[in-house]
């Protein structure tokens, strides 16, 4: 059986073959089929093959650089259609020959506000307003190989009109309009207002980008727009509800309007977007945590308007397993929905945080991305689709490949015991803890007679075990506050060398490497990053929080953010239960209230682990002291009311 990665391509091939055979059956059809084949063979190719790949034979310095404004619908409701600024660079040699080229596109709100990449690059222009520098390496690398590179400013940012709506119809619709123009299905004008056609485009576009940019790629793909052949979302959101809160608990207040205001700075087209911001604040349901129509509009996975079933593009996902910004549930749920829809897909998972693979695995990433775009956009036959679709870094610099993810479908169900153990059989008992709004994670997971948490653990593992996927905690909790909360953490207890959790697990070196061609204003040289590896006494493998509305007893399922890691022989797996989670989510219960866990009605379903029947040890001496929680053991605590996506690492 072929892996899922080939499914949609197989269907395409069968469709084309069927059409040719149907023509050949009739007398005149045979001529038509032959003519079509001959015509296709004479279409000039935009690439020159070398070693089975598109070669860098065109001049980046001499490339055509231009700006157009794509006409999009009136998303902000001011009575005028939005104009989306689109900066383009493409091979001059192919334009002279009238050879049509495919497009690599990074749509972003960050080009003149927050900046792009590890080195915080911005678009820059000369005195006449002509673009002289694109951020990132995509233009330097792919234009010499026969691609066009397109960098739109989404509506409400930089030189585009309209307003940002943080993942909504304006964000997605403005990027979609650019794909439509590249495919001949939308209008555009130049700086003088004259109509412009993308006559140089062959209509095949691939979207790529990290964080917000990759999120836009997910959103546009979920519309099913014609001409979008592939997307490469890097550390990207698949549901803005899950980005802004965890099962009803907000990470920050009025997040959507705050981010929209920030990315709308440094505009060259001043516009009053106060009505849009006010509408977002009124509709975001921060007070109740409800998943309402506002969030459904920003759900690309399985909403009525946007969903994986509509995706026609192939999808190559990259995500860091220690990403506490765009949390890992974004890639895992998206991956699952894409698989159910039969979408061609590929995925890399690394042990760093919110870090671009270009910075941390440069050579291998660029080679793989090149072959992916060659296959998906150029139509070059290579072996990219025959490789295992999933690669995972399960421990520092140790990668494994598989045909599916999670790695195993098996689960182990463990139940909390009154003595602090985890067993397969339930125990009829209850245990209580007192909410502490000020308790930090480093206190909740370490030793001490702590009345503000419950902790359950296994005996030492008898062999290495790979945990792949999300732990699901099904708990019965009783509280007497009008609005409460419960949090669950899965912890790998045991000393080991790990990618550190602070600073996204990576640091910039003093070494530059160059990828692609350069000009005096736009070089292709960037500093590399190294993994920060150190010895820590524990690692949190998953976190999840849920809101509890109303006093009384609650049966709640808390799905933790997934991970994929090897838990070493001799380590213990621990489950920590808390209420408030200072620094992780906003506390809706700020009182010293009592919560009670019904042990018989609670269970923890662990993914992909085959564990021995655990019994509780006679001592808690193995728990690390708080002083042993060295820097890097736990992620940075957020210090701002605004979301961490605003960091300039983009």
N, C-alpha and C positions, 0 to 999 in steps of 0.2 A: 504493500500500500504506500502511495506517495504521501509525504507530509502535507499538512494543510497549506503550506506556503505555495504550493503549485495549483491549488484548486481553481482559482478564478482564471489563471492563465490557461489551464486545461480547457475550461469552458469556452474561452475566447477562441482557442485553436480549433475546437470542434465546430464552432459556429462558422468560422471562415471556410473550413474544409467542406462543411455541408453546403454552403452557398456555391462553391466552385463545382461540386459534384452535381448539384441541381441544374446548373447551367449546362454542364457537359452532357446531360442526359438528352436534351433536345437538340435538334439538328443545328439551329442557329446559335444555341447556347454554347456549343463547343467553340465556335469562333469567338464569341464574347468572352469566354473564359480565357482563351489564349491571348486575346487582345489586352485584357485586363492585366494578365501576368506580365506581358511585355511592357505595358505602360508603367507598371510598378517598378520594373527592373531599370527603367531609364530615369527614374526620379533621382536627381543628384543627392548624394549623402552629405550631411554637414560635417562628418568626421573623417579623419584619416586613421586607419587602424595601425597600431604598432604593438606587437605582443598581445593581441586580442583586446586592446583597449583603445579608446579615443586618445589620440596623441596631441600634445601641445604644439600645434603647428601654426597657430594664428597669433597675431601681435596684440597683446593687451594694451600696449602704449598707443597704438593706432586705432583702437576700437572706437566704434561710434558710441558717444555718450549723449543722451537726450532725456528730456522730461516731458511727459504728457499728463493731462488731467482726465482721468476716466470719470464719466458721468454715472453717478449712482443714484438710487432713489432718495427722496427727501426723508432721511431717517430722523432728523432732529425736529421736524415739523415746523420749520420756519417759512415754508411755502416755496423754497427753491431747492432744486436737486443738488445733492452733495457732489463736490468735485474732489476726486482722490488723486493726490500727487503721486506719480509713478516715475521713479528714476530707473533708467535702462542703460546697460552697457552690453554691446554685442559685436561680433567679429565684423570688421569692415570688409575683409576679403570676401566673405560669403554674401554680404549685402550687394557687393558689386556684381557677383555672379547670380544674384537673385535666388540664392539657395535658402530655403526656409530652415529655421533652427528651433529646437526645443528650449524650454525656459526652466531655469532654477530660480525660485522666487522665495524671498523672505519678507513677508509683510509684518510690520512692527509699529507699535506706538512709541518706541524708545529712541528713534534716530536723532532727535534734537532735544530730548528731555533727560532721560536717564543714561543713555549710551548703550552700546552693545559690546558684549564679550568681556573677557577677563581684564582687558586693558582699557575698557570704557571708551570705545571709539564712537565718534559722531560723524554724520555726513558733513562734508564741508564743500563750500562753493566759492567760485571766483567772483570778481566784482560785477560781472555780467549775470551772475546767478547760475552759471553752468557748474554742474557737479564735477568736482575734482577728486573726491575721496569717498569710497564706499567703506563702511565698517566690515570687519570679518574677512575671511579668506575666499569666500565662494566665488566672487568675481575674478580674482587673480588666478584661481585654479581652473575654473570651468570655462570661462570665455575663450582662452587659448585652445580649448579642446572642442570648440564648435557649439557651445551653448550660449544662450543669452542669459544675463543675470538681471533680475527685476526686483526692486526694493520699494514697495509702496508704503507711504505713510497712511495708516488707517484714518478714517474719518475723525476729525477733532484733534489731530496732531500735526505738528510741523507745518507744511504748506497745504494741507488738505482742509476743506471746509467741513462743517458738521460738528458733531459732539461725540465724545467717547461715552459708551454705555457699558463698559466693563464686561465684555463677553456676550453682549446681547445682539440684537438685530443690526445695529449700526456697525459694530466691530466686525462681525462675521459677514454682513452684507457688503460692506465696502471692500473687503478683501475678495469676496466672491465676484464682485463686479469686474475686478481686474482680471481674474481668470477668464471671465466671459469675454472681455475685450480681446484678450490674447487668442481666444478661440473664434473671434469674429462675431460675437453675439452681444456686444455692448459698444457704446460710442465713447469717443475721447476727443479732446481738443488740445492744441498746443498753446504756448504762452500768448499767442495773438488771437486765440479763440477759433482757429481754423480746425476743421475736422481732421483727425488722424486715424489711420487704420494700421493695425499690426500686421501688415502684409508680409513682414519678414518672419513671422511666427508660424510654425507648423501646427499650432494649436495644442501641443502637448506640454503641460506644465507640471512641475514637481515643486511642492511647497516644503520648506524646511525652516527650522528655527527652534531656539531654546526658550523655555519658560512661556511668557506671554505670546511670543512669536509662534512657538510650537502649538500653543493652545488655539491660535487662530487657524493653523493648519488643520487641527482636529475639527474645529467648528465648520470650516468650509467643506471639508470632506463629508461631513455629516449632512450637508445639503444635497449631496449627489450631483453637484454641478458637472456638466459636461466639460471635458478638456483637462480636468485635474486627474493626472495619471497615477501619481504617487505622492505620499507625504512622509516626512521624516520628523516626527515630533520628539524633541529632546527635553526631558524634564517638564512635561507639558500637562496642563489641566484637561480633564475630560468632563468634569462637572464643577461649575463654580460654587455650587452649594457645598460640595465636599471640600473645596478650597477655603471657604470662609468659615466653616463650622464643622463640628463633629456631632452627628445625630442630635441636632438641635442646640448644641452649645457653641456660641460664637468664639472664634479666635480673636476677633476685634470688632469694635462697634462701627457702624456706617462705613464698612470696608469698601464697598463698591464705589461710592462717591469719592472717598479719599483717594483711591487709586486713579480714578478718572481725572480728578483735579491735578494730580501729580504729573501724569503723562501728557496732560494738555498744556503744560508750560512751554515757553519758548516758541509759541506759534507765530507764524508770519501772517496768519489770517485771523486777527482777533475776532472773537465771537462770544456772545453771552450764552453760556451753557448752564446758567443757574437753574433753569426750569428742568433740564435733564437731571441735574444733580439732586434737586429737590424731589423729583419723582422717584429716583432710586432710593433715597432715604425713606420715602413714604411707603415703598413697596417691598423693601428688603426683609421685613418681618423679623428684625433683630430681637424684638421684645418677646416673641413667641417661639422663635426657632423653626417656624413652619416652612415646609418645602412647598411654596405656592407657585403661582403662574410666573412670577418674576424669576424664580430659580429654574423653572421648567424651560423657560426661554434660553437659559444658559446651560442646559444639560444636553451634551452632544451624544450621550450614550444610548438613551432609550426614551426620549421624549417623543411626543407625537410629531413635531415639526422637524426635529433633528435627531438622527439615530444611526446606529451602526448598520442597520439594514439598508440605508440609502447610500452607504459608502461604495463608490465605484473604484476609487483609487486603491492601490496597494499601500501598505503601512509598514514602515520600519521604525520601531519604537526604541528609544534609548532612555534609561532612567537610572538614577543613583539609588541604591537600596537604603542609604542613610540620609536621604533627602527629607528634611523636616520642614522645608518650605512647600514645595509641591509634593505632597506626601504620596507614598507608594501605592495607596489605593487607587490613584488616578490611572496609572498604567495597568494595574491588575484587572480592574473592572472593564476598562476599555479593551484590553487584550481578550478578555472573556467574551464580551459582546461582539467583537469583530470575528472571533472564531465561530460563534453561533451563526453569524451572518454569512459565513463562507468567504470572508475577505482574505486575500493574499497578504500574509504578514510575516514579519521578522522582528526579533527583539534582542537587545543587549542590556544586561543589568550589571552594574558595577557596584563596588562597595563604598564608593565615595558619596558625597551629598549632592548639592545643587551645582554640579560641575559639568561643563561641556566635555564630551569625549575628545574633541579636538585638542583640548588643553592637557588631558591626562593620559590619553592613549593615541597620540597624534598619528603616528605612521600607519598603524593598523586601521584606525578609523578612516583616514583619508583614502586609503586603498579600497576599503570596503564600500565607502560611500560612492567613490568613483565607479566601481563596478555596478553598484545598485542603480545609479542614474543612467549609466550606459545601457543597462538592460531595460530599464523601465521607460526611459525617455528617448534614447537613441535607437532602441530595438536591436542592440548588438547582442549576439548570442554569446553568453559566457556561463560559467558554472555557479553563479551566485545563488540561483534557486535550487541547486542540488545540494547545497551545504545544509547542515542542521540549522533550523530556523532560530534556535534560541542559544545564546551564550550567557553564562552567569559567572560572576566572580564570587565564589562562595566563601573565600577567605583571601587575605591580601595577596594579590598577584597570582591567584590560582583560579583558572577559568575552566568551566566544564560546559559541554555542549549537549543539547537534547532536542528532540523533535516536538516537545510540548512543554507547557508550563501551567501550573506548578509541576515540579519534577515527578511527584507521585500523587496519586489520587487517594491513597490510604490516609486514614486519620486515627488518632488515639484519643479516646475520651477519658478524662480524669476528673475526679470529684473531690472537692475540698473536705478535709477531715478536721475534727475538733482539735486534734493534737498538732495541727499545722502541716500534715502530710497531704499527699495526693494519692488517691486510690481509684480503682475501677468501680467499686461499689459505693452507693450513697450512704451517708451517715445522717441519722435523724438527730439534728442539733441545730442550734442557731448561734451566731456570733455577732457581736456588735463592735462598732468603732465610732469615734467622735470626729466629726468634720473639723478640719483645720484649714481655714482659708489661706494661711500663710505658709503651709508646708510645701517645701520644694521637693523635687524628685530625688535629690541626693539624700534626703532624710527618709523618704518613703521606702527606699530600696536597701537601706543599710541596717546594721545591727541596732539593738536597743529595745527596751520594753516600750514599744510605741503604741499608744492608744488610738492613734490617728490613721491606722491602716490595718489591713489583714494581709497575712503572707502565708502562702502554701508552697511546698517544694517537694521535689522528688529526691530520692537517694542519688548518689553519684551514678552517672551513666556507665554502663559496662563496655561501651564501644562508642566510637564517633557516630553521630547521628546528624543527618541533614534535615533541617526544618525549612520547608519550601511552601510558602503560601501564607494565609491569614489564620491566626487563632480566633475562634469564635467562643465568646463567653456568654453562656445562657444562665442568667442569674435571677433569683427572686430576692428583691431588696425591699425593705420596709423603712419608711421615713415619715416624719410628721410635719415637714415643712411644706408650704404651698408649692414651691418649685425647688427641686433637688437635682442632684447629679451624681453619677457614679463613673469612676474611671478604672480601667484594668490595664496592667502592664505584664508582658511576658519577658522574663529576665533570664539570661544565660549567666549563671553564677560560677565563676572559676577564672583563675588567672590565665591570660593568654595574650598573644600578639594580635592586635586588631588595627584596622584603619580607624583612627581617632575620630570621635564624633564632633568635636569642635572645629570651627572654620571649614565645615564641609569636608573635612578629612584630606585637604590638599593645600599646598602652598606653592607660590610662584617661585621659580628658580631664576638664576641669572643667565640661563642659556636660551638663546634665540635660535629657532629654526625657520627656514623660509619654505613656503608651500605655494608654488605658482610664480607668475611673473609680476614684476613691480614697475612702478613709475616713480618719478621724483616726489609726487604727492601721495602715492598710495602703494606702500610696499606690502609684501606678502609675508613679512617676518614677524613672529610672535614668540613671546617667552613661553616656555613649557612649564608644566606643573608636576610636582611629585606627590605621591600619596604620603600622608603623615601616618606612620605606623608606630605604635607603642604598646607597651604592656599595661593592660588594665585588669582590674579585679572582677569586672562584670560587663555585660553588654545588654542593653534593652533591645529585644527583638521585635517588639510590637507594642503599640499604644492605641487605646480607644476610649472614648468618653461618650456618655449618653445623658440626655436631659430626662428628668423625672417630673412630670406635671401632676400636681395634686398630692395631698397627703395620703398615706396608706401603703398598700402592698403593690409592687410593680414587678411583673415578669418582663424582663428586658433582655434583648440580644445585643451584645456589644461586639461589633466586628473590628478587630484590631488591624492597623496598617500592616500589610504583609512584609515579609522578609524572605531571604533565601540564604541561609548560612549553615555552616557546619558547627555543631555543638560538640566540643571535644570530650573524649573519654575522661571520666572523673569529674566532669562538671555537673551541676545540678540545674534543673529548670525550675524557676520560681514564678508564681503568679501573685502579683500584688494588687490589692483592691483598695481604692481610696474614694473619696468624694470630690472635694475641691482639688484642683491641680494648678497651683500657682505657677504662672509663667508658661503654661501649655495651652489652656483654654481660659476664657473669662469665667469667673465664678458667679453663678447665679444664686448659690447659697453661700452667704458670708457669715453664717451663724455657727456656733459650736453645737450643732444638732447631732443627734444620735441616729446612726443607720444600722440596720440589722440584716445580716445575710442568712437566708435559709439554706443550710448546707445540703439538705436532701433534695432540694429543688434547684440546685445550681450545678453546672458542669462546665468544663473547659475542653473544647475540641481542638486538639493540636494537629496541624497539617504535616503529612509526610514523615512522621516519626514512628519508628517501631521501638517502643520502650519496654523494659522489663517491668514486672509488677512492682510498683514502688512501695516502700514502707518508710515511715518517718524515723530519722536518726534520733539518738538519745540526747543530742546537744545542738544548740544553735551556734556553736563556736565557728562554724564555717562562714557565717555571714560577714562580709567585709565591714570594717569600721568606717565611719564617715571620713576619717582622716586618710583612708586609703583610696578614696575616690579622687584619683589624680586627674589633672586637666586632660580633657579628651575622652574621659570615660562616658560623660553624658553630653548631649548637644547643648549649644548656647541657649540661654533663656532669652526670649524676645523681650525687648525693652521699649517697644513703641506701640502706640494704639493703632498705627497703620500697619498693613500687612508687610511681611518680610520680603515679598516679591519686589518691593521698591529698592532693594539693595542694588548697587551699581555693578554687581557681578553678572546681572542679567541672565 
